[in-house]
Amino acid sequence: MKVYDDKHIKNIVFVGAHNSGKTTLAETMLFEAGLINRRGTVENKNTVADYHEIEQERGNSVFATPLHTEWRNYKINIIDTPGLDDFIGEIFSSIRVADTVVTVLNAQQGVEIGTEIIWNYIDRYNKPTLFVVNQIDHMNADFEKSFRDIKGLVGNNAIKIQYPLVIDGAQCIVDVLKMKLYKFGPEGGKPEKLPIPDDQKALADELHNELVEKAAENDEELLELFFEKGTLTEDEMRRGIKAGMLHHELFPVFCVSALQDMGSGRLMGFIDNVAPAAADLKPEQSVEGEEVLPKSDAPTTLFVFKTVHMPSVGKITFFKVKSGSLKANDKLVNSRNGEVETLNQLFIMDGKQRSPVNQLAVGDIGATLKLKFTETNDTLHHEDHKVTIKPIAYPQPRIKKAVSPVKQSEDEKLSEALRKIHSQDPTVVVEYSTELKQQLLGCQGELHLSTIEWALEHLFGVKAHFESPKIPYRETIRRSSAASYRHKKQSGGAGQFAEVHLKIEPWQEGMPEPDGFNIRGKEEVNLPWGGKLVFYNCIVGGVIDLRFLPSIKKGVLEVMESGPLTGSYIRDVRVMVYDGKMHTVDSNDISFKIAGAHAFKAAFMNAGPKLLEPIHELTVKVPEDMVGNVMTDLQSRRSLILGIDSTDNYQILKSATPEAELYGYSTNLRSLTQGKATFKSAFSSYEPVPENIQQTLVKEMEAV
């Protein structure tokens, strides 16, 4: 395989809403370049990109798939991504290593909510971006609406390079950069290049002039040339368009029919000649504060953006060469753990097809097998030059499930499978909650969860049980209460004796010290689960030795770790130990710990015990015409609406919603809005549970 230099390698990522045609466009580009002999289709389950069994079974992309094509002495690395935001982790990592983002729109739908979600991430990274309006030959296609939608998304810097036209039943594309008409036959493929018809000349000239002005605005020299000549040559226009893309201030718009192979060759030509390469982008800043220069003579640095575990192959690690060059058998150091990795084999990946190569230049994307110590987001560097590429910041999980093996004997097998799934997709978060005594799995939505369940069973051979996780309630008190407890035990030798008198009160920040006590000591304990225990020594006359106070506190804390109402953590209580008795022989630490625990528990149950529940701040972005249904649903979930903002044709609802009511919300919201709404949630505070719900939860606990 030919080795391309950094100026002739273009890395693009296809993004867009579900069913916009990204996979079909990628397939067509590979076919046009002659890298495949026949085009597969999503319906026939034989595309290069969607090769995973689950993708073929479901008819949509689930994973980001690296591909490549070669067109007119350029190498174009393509990453085809899923269109559903449940798989946003795949999109995140792909955008990060791409040099140009190609946003694909369905001409029937225009900009969809999925497009908007992805645009927010593109905009955050300031990536050069072009738009492709696909399916222009569909009877319901509306290119002009799609273009207006694009301008609504990115502003007036969206600029038409092409627009579609039908002449005598033949699909055509007018190109206002080249000022030519491309006329396609019924089977698509190579078009006939014709002059622009007279009835389109005025419009084409107007769009061409607009393109010239936009190109000139991005380069001072070009602007001077434009003022001198009143126009620019095609090469000068390309230079200005490229500058505008690099500044994230110009967004070219193309049109294609990927399914009918119309316009993909011209798109590839533009990517070759105009779209920025890695060498054109601003150098990345490393964690250490250095610039990582995309130069071939710099020390070798790789950034790992994707990991795949394939049963028949093992672990495949995908990376981008950020600086230097890479040869097979090179040894590099992992900046995270200091381990040395030997890259014995290098590959260019096209779906599941591996093509061995001996070396990769700076800016290129490749893969290797069976690295032992390296995961997604890691940096591999030359031993003499440590550098760490800033890692990808993945979104937090939106839903959580408790997961356990159907067969208890497969607990270890499940853990290993989940570890590999997290390795492949860092948005899958697995943790064990000692509080809830459950293994929790966090992911982006119900569809995301279903693919994880599928992978566990079909790829790793373990069946798992998923259920709603327990809610991490908290317990506290509403009023003060006093209690005492005498612990006395005699069993042959030395006995056990302790008597503790204490009073408890609700604690809140800034409250005055307790009245009526001679305070001899005070300790504030910041509880690991939130809130405080404030512990006072109010003993007078030495009725209890100071050495036993820590044991009393330990007994109190043990009860606070498993509250009397539901077994939940207790928080925000202050305890005054003011009296008691001890025995010169039989009193010891364990006796006072037991007495302190029993006294605290008795006082707690008489202090108006109250259950608190976690409240999340929920933000929902929903189309205006669907806001009523979403608000009604939120209110049925005991939500308090905090505010409503408007943006374009969307409403932003903010609410305080109990965590217990968020179970299944992702699926329900998708159903209510046909997938056009999105949400995010974050823990906000603990608030009292309604009395009727508290009674139900306490009864459930008693029945266990």
KAGI-V50995 format. One line per field, one symbol per residue. ss: DSSP state (@ for helix, = for strand, . for the rest). phi: phi as a letter, one per 30 degrees, with the letter a starting at -180 (. if undefined). A space follows every 50 residues. Layout:
BEGIN
ss=???
phi=???
END
This chain:
BEGIN
ss=.....@@@=======......@@@@@@@@@@@.................. ..@@@@@@......=======..=======....@@@@@@@@@@@@@..= ======...=..@@@@@@@@@@@@@..=======........@@@@@@@@ @@@@...===.======..======....====........===...@@@ @@@@@@@@@@@@@@@@...@@@@@@@@@@....@@@@@@@@@@@@@.... =====.=....=.@@@@@@@@@@....@@@...===....==........ ==========...==========..==..=====.....====..===== ..=====.==....=====.........===.......=.........== =====..@@@@@@@@@@@@@@@@@....=====....======..@@@@@ @@@@@@@@.....====......====...=========......===== ======..............======.....======........@@@@@ @@@@@@@@@@........==..=========.......@@@@@@@@@@@@ @@@@@...===============@@@@@@@@@@@@@...========..= ========@@@...@@@@@@@@@....===========..@@@@@@@@@@ @@@.
phi=.dccdddccccbbcbldeidjddddddddddedidbdbddbdddibdddc cdeddddciadccdbdbabbbhibccdccdcdccddcddddedddecdcb cccccdddcidcedddedeedddddhdebbcbdciddddcdbdddedddd dddcjdddbdcbbdacbhicdbbccdddhbccccdeciidddcbddeedc dddddddddddedddddcadddddddddciabdddddedddddddddhbb bdbcbbbddchbjddddddddedbedceddddddcdedjcdcddbdcded bccdcabbccedcjdcccbcddaibbbeidcbcdddbidccccdbbbccb icdccdbcabdejdcbbbchddccbeidccbddcbdabdeddcdddecbb bdbbddcedcddddddddddddddbdddccbccddchbdcccaclddedd dddddeddccibcbccbdddcddbcabcbdacabbccbbbbiddcbbabb cbbbbdcbeidddddibcdcabbccddecjibccccccdbiidbdedcde dddddddddddadddbiddcbhbcbcccalbbcdcddadddddddddddd dddddcciebccbdccdccccbeedcddddddddddcidcdclbccbhcb ccccbcbdedcddideddddddbhiccbbbbbecacbddeeddddddddd dddd
END
